[in-house]
């Protein structure tokens, strides 16, 4: 009698299937993931649904633009080409981004990113890389790979230039991830090391074959894998348990160049909904959260600024302060007079 696989066994079997993207298995994956015809059953208690319209993007890039009716919005120097969307050209001081206009309320999901980084720069004379975002705010230009600093959510960075001169053990390009509740700054001088969850080397520049990155978020478990060797196989990069991400955030990607530059192109973004069985205990543990966090990692708490005082409140504070001051002075005078009286009586 064949052994029955539990949810964990099905999950491991599914990961092995994903890691082999050649031959007949890629046909199976295309049928399961690329059909776009509603939920497809894969294993016990797991279904996939390809969200083609709301959160996915592919050629011929319909629904991309700057208007409010577009599903994807361009920002900065980003532009739509026939075969890709170029976030930044191979020119200095450029900045561009692409943001989904529809917030994502999926509980468990997987984002597959097909990208290309290439340019004329030689070794260590190119930059700066690109980022993939799942954040509370969208369309906010800034210094972190073209997005705002102190963001709220998840950032995955494909960093192509080492800013920290003394580091020796890290080979660039380098993929890293960061979860932020709005209280942390990305440290450019140290290539984001103080706040990263993990990372790996990823030689992705000027390759003659396709390069992919996958971000998977299932049961508070964040996994990042890559396919950059032309072998059609996923390779592990980052795996972090206990990651708590709110629902209703936005997907996006951005890039920036400075004195050094590269072409940063996005060919496709494909989001899959992952439906996974949960035990009653897991249901309690996996309730919705309202601020990003990582278990066993202390993030500084956000302190909300105090609201400004109204005119009436300010008047009352000043008035009662004056009354208290006058009262204290009168009490002081009375006590001083009594003390003088007692002193004169003792003298006589």
N, C-alpha and C positions, 0 to 999 in steps of 0.2 A: 504493500500500500504506500503510495507517495506521501511524503511528509507535507503537512500544510504550513505554508509560510505565513508568519505573522506580519503585522504592518512594517516592522523594522526589516524583516527579510525582503519584503516587496520593495521597500525603499532602496536597499542595497542593490537588489537586482536591477531596479530602474536606473540607478546611477551607473552600473556597469554597462547597461544598454546605451545610456547617453554618452559614455566615454568612447564607444566604438561607433564612429560615424561613417564607416565605409561599407561597401558591399550591400548586401540585402538589408542590413540594419538601418542604413540611412533611408532606404525606401520606407521601412516601417515607421521611422520617426517622422518622415514627411507626411505619411498618411495620418499619423496620430496628432502631430503638432501643427501641420500646415494646412489642414483642410478648411478650418474656419467654419465648420458646420455644427457648432455647439459642442457640448461636453463629449469627450472621447474617453472610454473606460480604459485605464491602464493599471493592472494589478488590483489588489484588494483595497477598496476604500479610497482610491485615488482617481481623479478625473482631471483632464486638461481642457481648457477652453481657450482657443486662440482669439485674443481680443484685437482683431485686425484694425478696427476703425478708431476706437476711442484712444488707445494708448500705444499703437504700433505705427511704424512708418517704414515705407519701402517705395522703390521706384514704381510709378513715375512721380512720386511726391505730390500727390494731390492733397489739398487741404493744408498746404504749408504757405505761410505768408505773414503779413504784419497786421492784418485786419482782425476784428473781433469775431468774425465768422470762421476763421481758420482754426483747425484743431491743433496745429503746431505753429508757434510764433517764432520768427527770426529776430535777432537782436544784434546790433553793432555791425561788424563787417561780414557776418554770415550771409551766404548767398546760395541759391538753389542752382545746381547744374543738372545736366541730363543723367549722369551716372552716380552722382553723390551730392551731398550738401557740404559745402566747404565752410567750416567755422572760421578759420583764418587762413589767408594766403601766406606764401613764403616771403613775407615782407615784415620789416620791423614795426613794432608798436601798433599791432592790430589786436582786435578783441571781438569775439563773436560768440553767439549762443543760439541754441534751439531748445524751445520749451514747449511741453505739452500743456494745452490750455485746460484740460479736463483733470480734476483731481482724482487720484486713484484710491478707491475704498476696498481694494482686495485685501484679504487677510494673509494669504500666502501667495507668492508670485515669483516669477523668474523673468529677468530681462536679459535678452541676448542682443549684444551690440556688435555690429559689423563695422569696422573702422579701418582707416589707413592714415599713417603718418609718414610723410616723405618730404624731401627737400634737397637743396644743393649743399647744405652745410656738412662739413667733415666731422670727424670725431670730436665730441664735446663742444662743437661750434654750431649748435642748433637748439631750439627750444620753443616753447617751454613745456608743451604737453597739453593734454586735455583731461577733462573731468566728466564723470557721469553723476548725476544728482537725483536724490529723492528727498525733497525739502519742502518746508512749509511755505516759503516765499519763492516766487519765480520772477524772471525778468529783472533781476537786480544786479547790474554790472558791478564788478569789484576786482580786487587784486588776487583772489584765489582762483587761478586758472580761468579768469574772466567772470567769476561770480563773487558775490558779497562775502566779506569776512564775517565771523561769528554767525554763521548760518545755523538753521535749526533743521536737523535731519541727518541724512547719510550722504557722504561724498566719497567717490572712488576715483583715485587720481592715477593717470598714466603720465608719470613725470619723466621727461626725457633729458633734463639737464641737472647735474649735481651742483647745488649752490654751496654746500658745506665742503670747503676745500680740504679739510683735514681727514675726512672720512676715507677709509681705504677698503673696508669690508663689503661695501655695497656697490653693486655694478648697475649702471643706468643704461637704458630706461628701466624704471622701477614702478611697480603697481602697489599702491597702498590704499587703505580705507580709514575713514574717520567718522565717528558719530558725535554730533554736537547738539547741545541744548541751547545754543545761543550765547554761552558764556566763554567759549574758547576761541582763541585766535590761531589761525594756521601760521606756523613758524616757517617762513620762506628760507631764512638763513640756515636752518637745520633740516630743510626738505620735509617738514611736517613730522619729524620723528617724535617729538614730545607727546603728540596726541594720536598717533597712528595705532590702529588695532592689530596690524600685521601687514606683511607685504612680501613681494617676491620680484626677482629680476625678470624682465620681459623684453627681449630684443625684438622690437616691433618696427623699427625704422627701415625705410627703403627696401621692403621685402617684395618679392615678385609673386607672392601668393596671398590669399585672403587671411586677415587676422580678425579674431573674434574674442569677445569677453562676455562672460555670463555672470550675472549677479542673482543669486537665489536666496529668497527669504522664506523659510518654512519653520513653523513652530519656534519662533524666536531664535532661529539658527541662521546665521549669515554665512553663505559660502560664495566665494569668488573663484572662478576657474577661467582658463584661457585656452585658446586654440591658435597658436602663433607659429607652429612648426611646419605647417602644410601637410600634416599627417591625418587631419580630420579626427583628432582625438582631444578631449578635454583634459587639461592638466591642472591639478590643484594649485591654488595660490594662497588663499586666505580662508580660514574656517574659524568662526567665532560663535560660541553659544551665548545665550543670555542677552541677545540684542533686542531691545524693545523700541519698535518704531510705530508711531501713531498712523492711523489711516487718514486719508484725505489730503495727502501731500502730492507734490507734482514731480514728474520725471522731466529731466532736462540734461543737456550736455553743453559744455562750454570750453573755450580755449582762449589763450592769450599769448602774444609774442612780445618780446622786449627788444634788447639789442640783438638778440639771436632769434631766429625764426624757423618755421617749418610750415608745410601744408598740413592742416588737420582736417581730415575728411570723415564724415559719417555716411555710410552706405545704407544702413538699416538699423532700426530699433524694433525689436519684436518682444512683446510682453505676453506671457502665458499665465493664466490663473491656475494655481495648484490647489486642489481640494484634498485635504488630508484628514483622515479619521483622528479624533481626539478622545481620550478617556475623560470621564467626568472631572477627574483631578486636573487634567491638562486644561479643560475648559475654564476652570477656576483660575489657574495660573496664567492663562493666556488671554485674560480680559483686555479690552482696549485701554491703551495708555494715552496720555495727553502731552507727554514730553519725552523726547528720545533719551534713552539711557542704555548702559551696558552693565550687566551684573558683574560685581566684583571690580568695578572701575568707578572711582569717585569722580563725578563731574561737579564743578562748582555750581551751587544753586543760583538760580536767577533771582535777583532782588528787584522787585518792581519799584520804580521811582515813585516817591510820594506825590500825590496830586497837589497842585498849587492851592494855596489858601484863598478863599473868597474874601471879598471886601468886608462882609459882616463878621466873618470869623477873625480876620485880622484886627478889626476894631474891638471886638470883645476881648481878645487876648491883650491888647494894649490897655484897654480900660481896666480890666481886672488886675493887670500888673501894676498900674498906677494906684488903684485902691489898696492893693496889698502893701505897696511901698509906703503910702500915707499912713496906713494902719500900723505898720511896723515902726515908723518914725514916732507916732503918737505914743505907742506903748513904750518905746525907748525913752521918751521925754518923761513920762509918768514915773517909770522906774528910776530914772536919774534923780528926779525931784525927791522921791521917797528916800533914796540913798543919802542925799544931802541933808534931809531933815534928821535922819537917824544919826548922821555924823555930828550935827550940831548938838543934839541931845547928849551924846556921849561926851562931847567936849565940855558942856556946862555941868 
